[in-house]
Amino acid sequence: MRVAGIDVGLNFCKLAVIEDELLYVGDYRMEKLRGVIAAGIDAPLSFPKTGMLRECERKLLKLGIKLFPSGAPFFRSIALRGMEIAEELRRNGIKVYEVYPYATRVLMGIASNSKKRTKRGLLEITREVGKILKVPNLTHDELDAVISALTVREFLSGRGFVLSGEDGEIILPERKDNADSI
């Protein structure tokens, strides 16, 4: 099963494609998605009906997982770009899911206390992801794309669940035994 993960940014987006191994990681390009059946997008794919948080985000907080609220003004452009990419993927027959790589790290015990924006944290996260899937040294955006793809793979393999509400949903992997307490 070939799946993808996309880390959405304002100026660029990163893409990872995995099957049994990492097939591609780099800039988001549609031609790299050949054969992909589903993709996880690391960006809000909907806005809250009211307030700053969607119902699925409130459920994440109840699980003890920190997040930026999708209704925050600074997040709007990222969400709109994510929605645009989601629509492009759907038009090309790819099933789309919203994912949250940090939540995946917490639930799967992937260096959840490490900060991806520090050199040491990035190395720790890369080392832990490497226990699941062989990966080269990556930027934090590329690593988020890989983790997004892993989330989709876990979910489609029956090892995941959906946090949903009337204003959106996020897929997550099952909690692993080695995950930090949350």
N, C-alpha and C positions, 0 to 999 in steps of 0.2 A: 504494500500500500504506500503510494507516494503522497506525501503531505508537505505543506509549506508553512512557514511562519514569517510574518512581516512586522518589523518594527517601524512604526510610522514616526517620521520627523518632519519638521517644517521645511527644511531645505533638501532633505534626501530621505529615502526609505531604504531599509536593509531587508534582504530576503534570504531565507534559508530553505533549502529543499532537502528532505530526507526520505529515505526508503529504509533499507536495512542499514545504510550508512549515510553520512553527509554527502550529498551529491553536488550541492552548490551553496555557497554563502557569498554575498556581495550586494551590489546595488540591485534594487528592485527593477526587474525587467520582465515583461509579460512572456517573452520567448523562453525564459528559464522555467516557466510553469507547465510546460508540456507534460502530460501524464499525471499531473497533480489532481487528486480528487477532492481535497479539502484543504483549507488554509485557516490559520489562526492569525487574527489581526490584533496587535498590541496597541489599541486605541479604543476609546469609547465609540460604539456604533449606534448610540442613541443618546438623547438628552433626558434629564429628569423631567417628569411632568410638572413637579413643583420643587422649589428649593434647589439645593446644590448637589444632592445625592439621589441616585436611582435606588430602587428597592434592592437590586442585586448588590449594590455597593454597601448598603446598610447591613446586608447579610454577611458580606466579607468582613466588615468591622466586627460583627458579632463573633466571627471565627478568630478574631484577634489579628487580622491582617490589615496593615496600614495601607492607605491609598490617597491619591489626590482626587478630590471630588470632580466628577465629570461636568458638573454645572459651573465650575470655576471659569471665569472669563479667559484666563490664560490658556485653558485647555480647549477652547472652542475651535481654533484653527486646526489643531491636531485631530480632534474628533471629526471635523468636516472632511479632512483629507482621508481619514480612515474610512469614512462612509463612502467617499468617492471610489477608493480602491475596492471596497467590498462590492459595490455595484458593478465595477469592471470585472471582477472575478466571477460574480454570479452570471453576468452576460456570457461569460466563457465556460459556463457549466461547472464551476468550482463551488462547492459548499463552503460557506463562510461562517466562522465562529469568532466571537470576541474572546480574547484571552488576556491574562495578566501575569506576565513572567515572574514577578516577585511572589505572587501567590503560589505559583507552581514551585518556585524554589522553597518556600516555606513548607508546603505540603509534601514535597518529595525529599526534603532534607538536603537541598543543594546549597550549602553555604549561605543559609538565610540571614545570618548575622553579618555577612561580608558586604562591604560597600562597593558596588560595581564601578564607581567613578574613581576609586583609588587603585593604584598599581597592584598592591597586595591583594585587595579584595577581588579584583578582576582575575588574578592568578588563582585564587582560592576557588572562585566560582567555575573557572575553566577546568581546573583539576577535578572538581566534583562532577561537572557535566561529562568530562572525559571518561568517567566510570560507566556512563550510560551509552555514550556515543563518542567515537573518536573525533576530536576537533583540534584544529590548529590554534595558535594564538589568535585571538579575535578582539575586535573593539567591543565595548559594552553594548553598542547597538546591534552588532552582528550576533553577539551572544544572546541578546534578548530575542532576536529572530529565531535562533536555534531552539531556545527554550520554548518559544511560541509553537514551533513545529512539534516539539516533543509533547507539549500539552495536547495538541490535536491527536497525535498518535496514541497517547494513553487513553484519551476519551473514546476514540473510535475502536480501540481494542477492548472496550468494556471496563476500563480501569479509570473511570472518571465520573463526574457528575455535573449537573447544571445548577447554578444559582440564578433564579429568574424572578422576575416581577413584571408588572404590566408595562414597565418602561424600559425593559432590556434584560439581557442575560449574558452570563459569563460562564464558559466551561472551565472546569478545574480537574486536575488528576486526583486520584484517591490519595489519602494521606499514607505515607510510608512509615514503617516502624522506626526508621532512623530519623524521622523529622523531629525538629525541635518542638517542644511543648508550646502550644499556642492557646 
